[in-house]
Amino acid sequence: MAKKKLENLTFEESLNELDTIVNNLEQGDLGLEESMALFERGLSLSKISQEKLHAAEQKVQILLEKDGQSQLLDFDKESGQE
């Protein structure tokens, strides 16, 4: 299966591929050149994923500001509340 261009991947696809790359590298069964190629793609996937996450955070911030809230509130993981 041909790999999609990085810019065409969704955030979830990027994370899934990055997870696969990490698993392949951790197994240690790959040659040096293949490992380096996967490592390089992994770095690119990580950068693209961070950029997409940052863009999503900015969009949420803009939506909150339009709704009259000026900042994001911390999420209480235990109670599921802000």
Legacy VTK file of the C-alpha trace (Angstrom):
# vtk DataFile Version 3.0
C-alpha trace
ASCII
DATASET POLYDATA
POINTS 82 float
0.000 0.000 0.000
1.394 3.396 -1.000
1.972 5.880 1.772
-0.099 9.044 1.680
1.641 12.378 1.554
2.043 13.752 5.053
-0.081 16.811 4.405
-2.993 14.581 3.282
-3.096 12.528 6.484
-5.627 13.229 9.203
-4.371 13.747 12.730
-5.508 10.249 13.680
-3.867 8.678 10.626
-0.626 10.447 11.498
-0.710 9.128 15.052
-1.506 5.599 13.899
1.344 5.602 11.403
3.705 7.075 13.980
2.731 4.298 16.399
3.447 1.698 13.719
6.831 3.271 12.989
7.777 3.265 16.669
6.787 -0.401 16.991
8.822 -1.336 13.911
11.870 0.535 15.148
11.604 -0.963 18.632
11.631 -4.501 17.208
15.108 -3.873 15.824
14.652 -6.163 12.811
15.191 -3.448 10.196
18.366 -2.522 8.382
20.080 0.784 8.995
18.790 2.512 5.848
15.196 1.402 6.404
15.406 2.393 10.071
16.716 5.829 9.144
13.976 6.315 6.537
11.307 5.339 9.073
12.878 7.555 11.718
12.864 10.503 9.322
9.204 9.916 8.394
8.391 9.579 12.095
9.954 12.955 12.836
7.957 14.512 10.017
4.751 12.860 11.252
5.413 14.142 14.755
5.941 17.694 13.493
2.816 17.620 11.310
0.745 16.177 14.186
1.949 18.900 16.548
1.060 21.558 13.977
-2.440 20.101 13.505
-2.957 19.903 17.259
-1.805 23.502 17.683
-4.195 24.622 14.919
-7.062 22.809 16.649
-6.174 24.467 19.967
-6.166 27.873 18.282
-9.569 27.189 16.729
-10.982 26.189 20.124
-9.540 29.373 21.628
-11.161 31.484 18.905
-14.507 29.752 19.417
-14.310 30.300 23.163
-13.527 33.976 22.671
-16.540 34.313 20.376
-18.607 32.652 23.119
-17.444 35.188 25.702
-14.843 33.060 27.487
-11.359 34.497 27.408
-9.340 31.398 28.250
-9.341 27.626 28.370
-10.079 26.122 31.759
-8.287 23.113 33.224
-10.142 19.840 32.909
-10.583 17.794 36.075
-9.961 14.237 34.853
-11.487 12.564 37.892
-14.834 14.320 37.860
-15.004 14.976 34.119
-15.667 18.622 34.885
-13.793 21.869 34.341
LINES 1 83
82 0 1 2 3 4 5 6 7 8 9 10 11 12 13 14 15 16 17 18 19 20 21 22 23 24 25 26 27 28 29 30 31 32 33 34 35 36 37 38 39 40 41 42 43 44 45 46 47 48 49 50 51 52 53 54 55 56 57 58 59 60 61 62 63 64 65 66 67 68 69 70 71 72 73 74 75 76 77 78 79 80 81
